[in-house]
């Protein structure tokens, strides 16, 4: 085991903001987790009044930006920019606002160095595809009867209606708009490493803090996969659960269920957070990342890239395998991916290991794609705070061939050091290591709304 790599600044997570199918805000989410709730519902899809089908998905119910407390003056900015119906943007803003409120971090909206790192697999794309299908359905339905339907006329009609939506898929616009509404002026970055994006984004934010470019950062991810087109694509790949039930590591597992929503965390310089009396959920010790560069939708079955990332994350952070209390795997509930992760865990901890505990959380909130790693990390952080590991929902018959023992009933246990794993389409592997704060690190709750003073406390 190598020694931990030097860092000028330690990084702490001080705020969390979940927006999920089973609850928005940490208290609602945790209550639903303890109750063993799943957010999966059957969604009916229509375009231009025509029924396309019904499919299972974990959908956020009755969402409104107004309901999460964003000031009206900030919401006005969205209307001025034609973003009143951009759900991806609304989700990113909502999760970021919830995390900021939870952290108690106060910043001058005109002068600060608060960083922003966003993740999403395709921001604005579902909104655009929906617009295309609505237009095609309308035109095919005869709305343009009697009009010139030549190629130029149709092209002009499509361009007139769709150009704002096409341009609106540029990811830099989401950075600009979130930063503008929330008043961030530090470094910013948009990351798309598929389902592993959240951990990549957290590492990027941590490096900004360690290098001194920022003292605080908001890391937020979102996805809004509620069009039947995305479901049909996953189903066509043989990756969607046939009965709408995710069963990670179960011998009956046969696929994922998409999840709608967003998640955000606030990370800060640890000493600055201490100086303002902030609550510390955990310290981010670091992580490891790699790229398989093999297939897009399946892992490298003959490779060990996931195992390498896990092993390297512990080496980089100076943490021994015996110190790990909980591993939260990707747990996509697909046959190959679960086996791939299980093999990585067995390589480090031994086949049939009892410690650390292993629990996967996607069945509660669905597979939230670009937001999945952050959403599941938030559940991990709440587990650390409460000293309870939620069960792996729907894992009733663990696959004996995998050699792991997922938590099947909520377990009350002190969690000191935990690992979060993510694997994404395209071969992205990511592993993050987190440690509970010491008792001297500020206790369970800081003083929300306070502004710290001095160089070590100001979000400048």
C-alpha positions in Angstrom: 0.0 0.0 0.0 1.5 3.3 -1.0 1.2 6.5 1.0 -1.5 9.0 0.2 -0.7 11.6 -2.4 -0.1 15.1 -1.1 -2.8 17.7 -1.2 -2.5 21.3 -0.3 -6.1 21.4 0.7 -8.5 18.8 2.0 -12.0 18.6 0.5 -15.3 18.2 2.4 -18.9 17.8 1.3 -21.0 20.2 3.1 -24.4 20.2 1.3 -26.5 17.8 -0.6 -29.5 18.4 -3.0 -31.5 15.4 -4.3 -34.4 15.6 -6.7 -35.7 12.1 -7.3 -38.7 10.1 -8.1 -39.2 9.2 -4.4 -38.4 12.5 -2.8 -36.9 16.0 -3.2 -34.6 17.2 -0.4 -32.7 15.0 1.9 -35.3 14.3 4.5 -38.0 13.2 2.0 -35.5 11.0 0.2 -34.2 9.3 3.3 -37.7 8.7 4.6 -38.6 7.0 1.3 -35.4 4.9 1.3 -36.1 3.6 4.9 -39.7 2.7 3.8 -38.3 0.7 0.9 -40.1 2.7 -1.7 -39.4 2.5 -5.4 -40.3 5.4 -7.7 -41.1 3.4 -10.8 -44.5 4.2 -12.4 -46.0 3.4 -15.8 -45.8 6.3 -18.1 -48.0 6.8 -21.1 -46.4 8.5 -24.1 -48.3 10.6 -26.7 -47.1 12.7 -29.7 -49.5 15.0 -31.5 -52.4 13.2 -29.8 -51.3 9.7 -30.9 -50.5 7.0 -28.3 -47.0 5.6 -28.8 -47.0 3.2 -25.8 -46.6 2.8 -22.1 -43.3 2.0 -20.3 -41.9 1.8 -16.7 -39.7 4.6 -15.5 -38.9 6.3 -12.2 -40.4 9.8 -12.7 -40.2 12.9 -10.5 -43.9 13.7 -9.6 -45.3 17.2 -9.9 -42.1 19.2 -10.1 -42.0 23.0 -10.1 -39.0 25.3 -9.6 -41.2 27.5 -7.4 -41.7 24.6 -5.0 -38.0 24.4 -4.1 -37.7 28.1 -3.1 -35.8 29.8 -5.8 -36.4 33.6 -5.6 -38.8 35.0 -8.2 -36.2 37.5 -9.4 -34.0 34.5 -10.4 -36.8 32.6 -12.0 -37.4 35.7 -14.2 -34.0 35.1 -15.8 -35.2 31.8 -17.2 -38.3 33.3 -18.8 -36.2 36.1 -20.4 -34.0 33.4 -22.1 -36.8 31.2 -23.4 -36.1 28.4 -20.9 -39.5 28.2 -19.2 -39.9 24.6 -20.5 -36.3 23.4 -20.3 -36.7 20.7 -17.6 -33.0 19.7 -17.7 -32.0 23.2 -16.8 -34.7 23.4 -14.1 -33.5 20.2 -12.6 -29.9 21.4 -12.4 -31.0 24.6 -10.8 -33.3 22.9 -8.3 -30.7 20.4 -7.1 -28.0 23.1 -6.9 -30.3 25.4 -4.9 -31.2 22.5 -2.5 -27.5 21.7 -2.0 -26.5 25.3 -1.4 -29.4 25.8 1.1 -28.4 22.6 2.9 -24.7 23.7 3.1 -25.5 27.2 4.5 -22.8 28.6 2.2 -23.4 32.3 1.5 -21.7 34.0 -1.5 -21.7 37.4 -3.0 -23.5 36.9 -6.3 -21.5 39.7 -7.9 -18.0 38.8 -6.6 -17.0 35.2 -5.8 -14.9 32.2 -6.9 -17.6 29.6 -6.4 -16.9 26.9 -9.0 -19.6 25.0 -11.0 -19.3 21.5 -12.5 -22.3 20.1 -14.3 -23.1 16.6 -15.7 -25.7 15.4 -18.1 -25.6 12.8 -20.8 -27.4 14.9 -23.4 -28.8 18.2 -22.1 -31.8 19.5 -24.1 -31.8 16.5 -26.5 -35.0 14.9 -25.3 -36.7 18.3 -25.3 -35.6 18.7 -28.9 -36.5 15.2 -30.0 -40.0 15.7 -28.5 -40.4 18.9 -30.5 -39.4 17.1 -33.7 -41.9 14.3 -33.1 -44.7 16.7 -32.2 -44.0 18.7 -35.4 -43.9 15.7 -37.7 -47.1 14.3 -36.1 -48.8 17.7 -36.6 -47.7 18.0 -40.3 -48.6 14.4 -41.1 -52.0 15.1 -39.5 -52.8 17.6 -42.3 -52.2 20.9 -40.6 -50.4 22.1 -43.7 -53.1 21.0 -46.1 -53.3 23.3 -49.0 -49.9 24.8 -48.3 -46.8 24.3 -50.5 -45.3 21.1 -49.1 -42.2 21.4 -51.3 -38.8 20.6 -49.8 -37.9 24.3 -49.1 -41.2 25.0 -47.4 -40.9 22.1 -45.1 -37.3 22.9 -44.3 -38.2 26.5 -43.5 -41.0 25.3 -41.2 -38.8 22.9 -39.4 -36.0 25.4 -39.0 -38.3 28.2 -37.8 -39.7 25.9 -35.1 -36.6 23.9 -34.1 -33.6 26.2 -34.3 -33.9 27.4 -30.7 -34.1 23.8 -29.5 -31.1 22.7 -31.6 -28.9 25.5 -30.3 -30.3 24.8 -26.8 -28.5 21.4 -26.7 -25.1 23.0 -26.4 -23.8 22.1 -22.9 -22.0 25.5 -22.4 -25.4 27.2 -22.3 -26.3 25.1 -19.2 -23.2 26.2 -17.4 -23.9 29.8 -18.4 -27.5 29.7 -17.3 -27.0 28.0 -14.0 -24.1 30.3 -13.1 -26.2 33.3 -14.1 -29.2 32.4 -12.0 -27.2 31.4 -9.0 -24.5 34.0 -9.3 -21.3 31.9 -9.6 -18.1 33.4 -11.1 -15.5 30.8 -10.4 -14.1 28.2 -12.9 -16.7 26.0 -14.6 -16.8 22.7 -16.4 -19.3 20.5 -18.1 -18.6 16.7 -18.0 -20.1 13.8 -19.9 -18.6 10.5 -19.0 -21.9 8.7 -19.2 -23.1 7.1 -16.0 -19.7 7.7 -14.3 -20.0 11.5 -14.8 -20.8 12.4 -11.2 -17.6 11.0 -9.8 -15.5 12.5 -12.6 -17.2 15.8 -11.8 -16.5 15.5 -8.1 -12.9 14.9 -8.8 -12.7 17.9 -11.1 -14.2 20.1 -8.5 -11.9 18.8 -5.8 -8.9 19.5 -8.0 -10.1 23.1 -8.4 -10.2 23.4 -4.6 -6.9 21.7 -4.0 -5.2 23.9 -6.6 -6.6 27.1 -5.0 -8.7 28.1 -8.0 -11.8 27.9 -5.9 -12.7 27.6 -2.3 -16.1 26.1 -2.9 -17.9 24.3 -5.8 -21.3 23.1 -6.7 -21.3 19.8 -8.5 -24.7 19.0 -10.1 -26.0 16.3 -12.5 -29.4 15.8 -14.1 -31.2 13.6 -16.6 -34.8 13.6 -17.8 -35.3 10.4 -19.7 -39.0 10.4 -19.9 -39.4 10.1 -23.7 -40.4 6.6 -24.9 -37.6 6.9 -27.5 -34.9 6.4 -24.9 -36.8 3.4 -23.4 -37.1 1.9 -26.8 -33.3 2.2 -27.4 -32.4 0.5 -24.1 -35.0 -2.1 -24.7 -33.6 -2.7 -28.2 -30.2 -3.3 -26.6 -31.6 -5.9 -24.3 -30.8 -3.7 -21.3 -34.3 -2.7 -19.9 -36.0 -4.8 -17.2 -38.7 -6.7 -18.9 -41.1 -6.4 -15.9 -40.0 -2.9 -14.8 -38.1 -4.1 -11.7 -34.4 -3.6 -11.1 -32.8 -6.5 -9.3 -29.1 -5.8 -8.8 -26.9 -8.9 -8.2 -30.0 -11.1 -8.1 -30.0 -14.3 -10.2 -33.2 -13.0 -12.0 -31.7 -9.6 -13.0 -32.4 -8.7 -16.6 -32.0 -5.0 -16.9 -32.3 -1.4 -15.7 -35.2 1.0 -15.3 -34.5 4.6 -16.2 -34.7 7.3 -13.5 -35.7 10.9 -13.8 -34.2 13.7 -11.6 -31.1 15.5 -10.4 -28.6 15.6 -7.6 -26.0 18.1 -6.4 -23.4 18.4 -3.7 -21.4 21.4 -2.4 -17.8 20.7 -1.8 -15.5 23.1 0.1 -12.0 23.5 1.4 -12.2 21.6 4.6 -10.5 24.2 6.8 -12.7 26.9 5.3 -15.8 24.8 6.1 -14.6 24.2 9.6 -14.0 27.9 10.1 -17.6 28.8 9.3 -19.0 26.0 11.4 -20.4 24.1 8.5 -21.8 20.6 8.7 -19.5 18.1 7.2 -21.1 15.0 5.6 -17.8 13.5 4.6 -14.3 14.2 3.4 -13.6 13.3 -0.2 -10.2 11.5 0.0 -9.9 11.1 -3.7 -10.5 8.5 -6.4 -9.3 6.7 -9.5 -10.5 6.7 -13.1 -9.8 4.8 -16.3 -11.2 4.1 -19.8 -11.6 0.6 -21.2 -11.7 1.8 -24.9 -13.5 -1.4 -25.9 -17.3 -1.6 -26.4 -19.9 1.0 -25.8 -22.7 -0.9 -24.1 -20.9 -3.8 -22.4 -17.8 -3.9 -20.2 -14.5 -5.5 -21.1 -15.4 -9.0 -19.9 -11.8 -10.2 -20.2 -10.2 -7.1 -18.7 -9.8 -5.8 -15.2 -10.3 -2.1 -15.6 -12.9 -1.8 -12.9 -10.7 -3.8 -10.5 -7.8 -1.5 -11.4 -9.8 1.6 -10.6 -10.9 0.1 -7.2 -7.4 -0.9 -6.3 -5.8 2.4 -7.4 -8.4 4.5 -5.6 -7.3 2.9 -2.3 -3.6 3.2 -3.1 -4.0 6.9 -4.0 -5.9 7.7 -0.8 -3.7 5.5 1.5 -6.8 3.5 2.6 -6.5 -0.3 3.2 -9.2 -2.8 2.1 -9.7 -3.6 5.8 -10.8 0.0 6.5 -13.7 0.0 4.1 -17.1 -0.3 5.8 -19.4 0.0 2.8 -19.1 -0.3 -1.0 -21.9 1.2 -3.1 -21.4 -0.3 -6.6 -22.9 0.8 -9.9 -25.5 -2.0 -9.6 -27.1 -1.6 -13.0 -28.9 -4.9 -12.7 -27.7 -6.2 -16.0 -26.2 -9.6 -16.3 -22.7 -8.6 -17.6 -22.2 -5.4 -15.7 -23.1 -6.9 -12.3 -20.8 -9.8 -12.9 -18.0 -7.4 -13.9 -18.3 -5.4 -10.7 -18.6 -8.5 -8.6 -15.4 -9.8 -10.1 -13.6 -6.6 -9.2 -14.9 -6.8 -5.6 -13.8 -10.4 -5.2 -10.4 -9.6 -6.5 -9.8 -7.1 -3.7 -11.8 -8.5 -0.8 -11.9 -12.3 -1.6 -14.7 -14.3 -2.9 -17.7 -14.6 -0.5 -16.4 -11.7 1.7 -18.5 -10.5 4.6 -16.9 -7.1 5.0 -17.2 -4.5 3.7 -21.0 -4.4 3.3 -22.3 -4.0 -0.3 -25.5 -2.3 -1.2 -26.8 -0.9 -4.5 -29.4 1.9 -4.6 -30.6 2.2 -8.2 -33.9 0.3 -7.6 -35.1 3.1 -5.4 -34.6 6.0 -7.8 -34.0 4.3 -11.1 -30.9 4.6 -13.3 -30.5 8.3 -13.4 -27.8 8.2 -16.1 -25.7 11.3 -15.9 -27.0 12.1 -12.4 -26.8 8.5 -11.1 -23.4 8.7 -9.4 -24.3 11.9 -7.5 -27.8 10.7 -6.5 -26.4 7.4 -5.1 -23.6 9.2 -3.4 -26.1 11.4 -1.6 -27.8 8.2 -0.3 -24.4 7.0 0.8 -23.8 10.2 2.7 -27.2 10.0 4.4 -26.3 6.4 5.3 -23.1 7.7 6.9 -24.9 10.4 8.8 -27.7 8.0 10.1 -25.5 4.9 10.6 -27.9 2.8 8.5 -27.1 0.9 5.3 -30.3 0.6 3.2 -31.1 -2.8 1.6 -30.4 -3.6 -2.0 -34.1 -3.4 -3.0 -35.5 -6.4 -4.9 -32.4 -8.5 -4.4 -34.3 -11.5 -3.0 -32.2 -14.3 -4.5 -28.6 -13.2 -4.7 -26.8 -14.8 -7.6 -24.4 -17.4 -5.9 -22.1 -17.2 -9.0 -21.2 -13.6 -8.2 -19.5 -14.3 -4.8 -20.9 -11.2 -3.1 -23.5 -10.7 -0.4 -25.6 -7.6 -1.0 -27.4 -6.1 2.0 -30.9 -7.5 2.0 -32.3 -5.8 5.2 -31.4 -2.4 6.5 -28.3 -2.7 8.6 -27.4 -0.4 11.5 -23.7 0.1 11.5 -21.1 2.9 12.0 -19.7 3.9 8.6 -16.3 5.4 8.8 -14.9 4.9 5.3 -17.0 4.1 2.2 -16.4 3.6 -1.5 -18.6 4.6 -4.4 -18.2 2.8 -7.7 -19.5 3.9 -11.1 -19.2 2.4 -14.6 -20.5 4.0 -17.7 -21.2 3.3 -21.3 -18.1 3.8 -23.3 -15.9 2.1 -20.8 -15.7 4.8 -18.1 -14.8 3.5 -14.7 -14.7 5.7 -11.6 -14.2 5.0 -7.9 -14.4 7.6 -5.1 -13.3 7.1 -1.4 -15.1 9.0 1.4 -14.4 9.3 5.1 -16.7 10.4 7.9 -15.6 13.6 9.6 -14.1 13.5 13.0 -16.2 14.6 16.0 -14.1 17.8 16.1 -15.0 18.7 12.5 -18.1 20.7 13.3 -20.8 18.2 14.4 -23.9 17.2 12.6 -25.1 20.7 11.7 -23.5 24.0 11.0 -25.1 27.4 11.0 -27.0 27.7 7.7 -27.1 31.2 6.4 -23.9 32.4 8.1 -21.1 34.0 6.2 -17.7 33.2 7.4 -15.0 35.8 7.6 -11.3 35.9 6.8 -9.5 34.2 3.9 -10.2 30.7 5.2 -14.0 31.2 5.5 -15.2 33.4 2.7 -16.7 31.8 -0.5 -14.7 34.3 -2.5 
